[in-house]
C-alpha cells in the first residue's frame, strides 16, 4: 500500500508517494525518482518529508544555476 505526502514550499506544492516493506522505506519523488531509507525507528512520514525537502532544495539549486 502506498501513502502520499504533500508539502508546500514558497507557495508550490510537492507530493511524494511512499511505501514500507519490512523496515525499508521507498519514496517516489514528483519526477519519478526513488529514494530509499532503512527506517530504524523513524516514522515513514518523517523520512519521506526529509527526502521530499531535499528533492525540492536540489531542483531549486538547479533552477538558480540556470538563471
Secondary structure, DSSP 4 states (H G I P E B T S, - for coil): --EEEEEEETTEEEEEEEEEETTEEEEE-TTS-EEEEE-TT--HHHHHHHHHHHHHHHHHHHHHHH-
